[in-house]
Amino acid sequence: MKIREIHVHKSFEKQFKALPAHIQQKAVKTDNLFRANPFHPSLRLHKLKGKLGGLWSISIDREYRIIFEVFEDGNVLFISIGRHSIYE
């Protein structure tokens, strides 16, 4: 997976702003790590299945995740951020 640019959906921005400040800080660190090395083991990068098939997820910590879509041109769209329940 080669990342060209990362874009954020409006719903992602809204969800991010609603997170506690310490989780926002972790999310920024996760974003920076993802940009540098999307396959870093601590991100726990994985493809989603079922109704979210075709999307990907990375972990901010054990409780919070970022869900995103990867396009053929290498662009990434961060769609959702939040607790594990965002998968539902």
VEXSE-184944 format. One record per residue (C-alpha): residue number from 0; residue in three letters; x, y, z. Coordinates in steps of 0.1 Angstrom, whole numbers, plus 5000, padded with zeros to 4 digits. Layout:
BEGIN
{nr NUM; rest ALA; X X; Y Y; Z Z}
...
This chain:
BEGIN
{nr 0; rest MET; X 5000; Y 5000; Z 5000}
{nr 1; rest LYS; X 5016; Y 5032; Z 4989}
{nr 2; rest ILE; X 4999; Y 5064; Z 5003}
{nr 3; rest ARG; X 4999; Y 5095; Z 4981}
{nr 4; rest GLU; X 4976; Y 5118; Z 5000}
{nr 5; rest ILE; X 4952; Y 5114; Z 5030}
{nr 6; rest HIS; X 4919; Y 5132; Z 5029}
{nr 7; rest VAL; X 4892; Y 5133; Z 5056}
{nr 8; rest HIS; X 4855; Y 5130; Z 5053}
{nr 9; rest LYS; X 4834; Y 5157; Z 5071}
{nr 10; rest SER; X 4820; Y 5130; Z 5094}
{nr 11; rest PHE; X 4855; Y 5121; Z 5104}
{nr 12; rest GLU; X 4863; Y 5157; Z 5113}
{nr 13; rest LYS; X 4832; Y 5159; Z 5134}
{nr 14; rest GLN; X 4840; Y 5126; Z 5152}
{nr 15; rest PHE; X 4876; Y 5137; Z 5158}
{nr 16; rest LYS; X 4865; Y 5169; Z 5174}
{nr 17; rest ALA; X 4842; Y 5150; Z 5198}
{nr 18; rest LEU; X 4870; Y 5128; Z 5210}
{nr 19; rest PRO; X 4888; Y 5135; Z 5244}
{nr 20; rest ALA; X 4919; Y 5156; Z 5240}
{nr 21; rest HIS; X 4943; Y 5127; Z 5249}
{nr 22; rest ILE; X 4927; Y 5105; Z 5222}
{nr 23; rest GLN; X 4930; Y 5133; Z 5197}
{nr 24; rest GLN; X 4967; Y 5135; Z 5205}
{nr 25; rest LYS; X 4971; Y 5097; Z 5200}
{nr 26; rest ALA; X 4951; Y 5099; Z 5168}
{nr 27; rest VAL; X 4975; Y 5126; Z 5154}
{nr 28; rest LYS; X 5005; Y 5103; Z 5163}
{nr 29; rest THR; X 4988; Y 5074; Z 5147}
{nr 30; rest ASP; X 4982; Y 5094; Z 5115}
{nr 31; rest ASN; X 5018; Y 5105; Z 5114}
{nr 32; rest LEU; X 5030; Y 5069; Z 5118}
{nr 33; rest PHE; X 5005; Y 5057; Z 5092}
{nr 34; rest ARG; X 5019; Y 5083; Z 5067}
{nr 35; rest ALA; X 5055; Y 5072; Z 5075}
{nr 36; rest ASN; X 5048; Y 5034; Z 5075}
{nr 37; rest PRO; X 5013; Y 5021; Z 5069}
{nr 38; rest PHE; X 5024; Y 4986; Z 5078}
{nr 39; rest HIS; X 5039; Y 4994; Z 5112}
{nr 40; rest PRO; X 5028; Y 4966; Z 5135}
{nr 41; rest SER; X 5014; Y 4989; Z 5162}
{nr 42; rest LEU; X 4988; Y 5001; Z 5137}
{nr 43; rest ARG; X 4973; Y 4967; Z 5134}
{nr 44; rest LEU; X 4963; Y 4975; Z 5098}
{nr 45; rest HIS; X 4936; Y 4951; Z 5085}
{nr 46; rest LYS; X 4910; Y 4949; Z 5058}
{nr 47; rest LEU; X 4874; Y 4949; Z 5070}
{nr 48; rest LYS; X 4848; Y 4923; Z 5060}
{nr 49; rest GLY; X 4810; Y 4921; Z 5058}
{nr 50; rest LYS; X 4791; Y 4953; Z 5054}
{nr 51; rest LEU; X 4824; Y 4973; Z 5057}
{nr 52; rest GLY; X 4841; Y 4951; Z 5031}
{nr 53; rest GLY; X 4866; Y 4971; Z 5010}
{nr 54; rest LEU; X 4875; Y 4994; Z 5038}
{nr 55; rest TRP; X 4905; Y 4993; Z 5061}
{nr 56; rest SER; X 4911; Y 4999; Z 5098}
{nr 57; rest ILE; X 4941; Y 5010; Z 5119}
{nr 58; rest SER; X 4942; Y 5011; Z 5157}
{nr 59; rest ILE; X 4948; Y 5043; Z 5177}
{nr 60; rest ASP; X 4949; Y 5022; Z 5208}
{nr 61; rest ARG; X 4931; Y 4991; Z 5221}
{nr 62; rest GLU; X 4898; Y 5009; Z 5221}
{nr 63; rest TYR; X 4899; Y 5035; Z 5193}
{nr 64; rest ARG; X 4901; Y 5030; Z 5155}
{nr 65; rest ILE; X 4902; Y 5048; Z 5122}
{nr 66; rest ILE; X 4883; Y 5034; Z 5093}
{nr 67; rest PHE; X 4894; Y 5044; Z 5058}
{nr 68; rest GLU; X 4892; Y 5037; Z 5021}
{nr 69; rest VAL; X 4922; Y 5033; Z 4998}
{nr 70; rest PHE; X 4919; Y 5043; Z 4962}
{nr 71; rest GLU; X 4938; Y 5029; Z 4932}
{nr 72; rest ASP; X 4957; Y 5061; Z 4928}
{nr 73; rest GLY; X 4971; Y 5059; Z 4963}
{nr 74; rest ASN; X 4948; Y 5084; Z 4979}
{nr 75; rest VAL; X 4933; Y 5075; Z 5012}
{nr 76; rest LEU; X 4900; Y 5088; Z 5027}
{nr 77; rest PHE; X 4896; Y 5087; Z 5065}
{nr 78; rest ILE; X 4859; Y 5080; Z 5069}
{nr 79; rest SER; X 4854; Y 5073; Z 5106}
{nr 80; rest ILE; X 4872; Y 5075; Z 5140}
{nr 81; rest GLY; X 4860; Y 5063; Z 5173}
{nr 82; rest ARG; X 4856; Y 5033; Z 5196}
{nr 83; rest HIS; X 4855; Y 4998; Z 5183}
{nr 84; rest SER; X 4817; Y 5002; Z 5180}
{nr 85; rest ILE; X 4822; Y 5024; Z 5148}
{nr 86; rest TYR; X 4823; Y 4990; Z 5130}
{nr 87; rest GLU; X 4786; Y 4987; Z 5136}
